[in-house]
């Protein structure tokens, strides 16, 4: 059994295109992060600082306002620094993380896209609609610039790219055996028809879990080098996580939660891809079908559900939407749907049921293959 598992891991790990893709992804993320660090600016006492020094100084400045976010905190920041704005003569943004956050949240800065601070108006309706929800004596404010960037990088760029690479790597598991005519030989043995099939699935799940975990650690280490650990105890609302539904109390908790959702999505993705591989007798076709199935939830949420509104009642549409947001494309970012604990558990339950059905289907189709 150990030998079979080792051989299956070796076969899956030998797909060079997957490792090359992961290498390019790692290079891109590293380049993007350090390019962002190089262009980072902060203005303190009229002087503009750039690069890692600017990040460190901005963190020190923000530490003076860290703690429970109150109306007094916001007013102090605006009184001390004014609004954040872009100065074309200096080719730099004038301000710091604190007043940047408040300018975006309390003014019409984004709507006007204007370069000068005197054109940005502090309007009551912006305060009431954007800041008032934060004033509940429970949200902890701190420097969260880097963690907001990590949220976008990990949840969207990294997870989506890795899932596509895993589809490419796992699609040939069974379909390649069909093409090479080795499936009939393997299925002629008792182990090949029974435990050997489950060992292939176990090897696939083990390999993608290890790779996903190691790549996540690599990503977190990169951000630790640039941003340290400041702000991990702040509230996720300051990195744009919705206040509605369930969410962890700290940014560190949010990233652990997001990582766990990614693992759940990865397990379902692996099960789905293995089922399609067991159904397709051509490795290339298996990749194409797996990618199409992976993207169906996106097509449903953005196109198909809107087209079917006149034909299906709201209950049916909502049921399908919950199923689609339980699939690998959306499950890693379930934190963005403002779900209650009950709804989140329902989505995980749907994912577990779908994954189990896919594995059973994989076993049945491969075992009964007759080439």
C-alpha positions, 0 to 999 in steps of 0.5 A: 500500500505504501509503495502504491501511494508513493508511486501515485504521488511521484506520478502526480508530482512529475507534472512539470507544467504545474511546478513551472506555473507555481514558480511563475506565480511565486515570482509574480507575487514576490515582484508585485509585493516588493514593487509595491514596497518600493513605491510606498510613500508617507508624509511626516512633518512635510517630508516625503519618505519612500520604500521600507522606511516609509512603511516603518514610519507609517506603522509607528505613526498609526500605533499612536492611534491604535485601539478601539475606533471612536469618533474622537479617534477619527476627528483627531486624525483629521485634525492632525493631518487633514485629508489625504491627496495626490500632489502632481508637482511632487508626484506623491500622495500626501498623507499617511495610512490613517488619514488615507483611510478616513479620506476614502471612508468619509469624503467624496474623494473616490467620486471626484478623483481630484488631486487637491485636498481643498476640493475634497469636502467632508460631508455629513452623509458620508460620515453617517453612511461610512463611519457611523457603523464603525463606532460601536466600541468594539472595532480595534483600529491599527495599521492594516494596509499590508493585510488588506493587500494580502487579502486580495492577493491570497483570496483571489490571485493565489487561490484562483491561479493555484486551483487552475494549476491543480486542475491541470495537474490532476486531470490526467490521473485516470484519463492518462491511464485510459490513453496509455492502455494501462487501466485494464492491466491495473483493473485486472488486480484485486487491489487495482479495482479496490484500494488502489483507486482510493489510494490515487484519490488520497495521494491527490488530496495529500499532494495538493493540500501540502502544496497549497499549505506551503505556498500559503506559508511562503505568501505569509512570510513575504508579507511578514518581511515587509509589514511585520505583524502589526495590525493582526489584532485589528478588526477585519472590518478595516480590510474591507470585510463585511460586518454582516454575517459571521467573521472572526474578531481579528485579522489573524483569525480572518486569515486562518478562516480564509485558509480553512475555506480554501482547503475545503474548496481545494478538497472539493476541487480535487474530488470533482477533477478526479471524477471528470478524469475517471469519465474522460478517456483523453487527458486534454479533454479532462482538463477542458471539462474540469475548467468548464465545470470550475467556471460554471458557478461564475457563469451562473452568478453573473449571467445564467441566474439573471437570464432565468429570472423570468422562468424560475421563482426566487426560491429555486434561484436562491437554492441554486445560488447557494449550491453555486457558492458552495463550489470551489470557485466561490467557497474560498471567498465565502467570507465575502457573502455576508453569511450567517454561521448557519448558512456557512455550515450549510455551504460546507455541508453541500461541499462535503456532500458534493465531494463525497458523491464525486469520489463515489462516482470516481470509484464506480466509473474507473472500476467499471471501465472497459477499454 
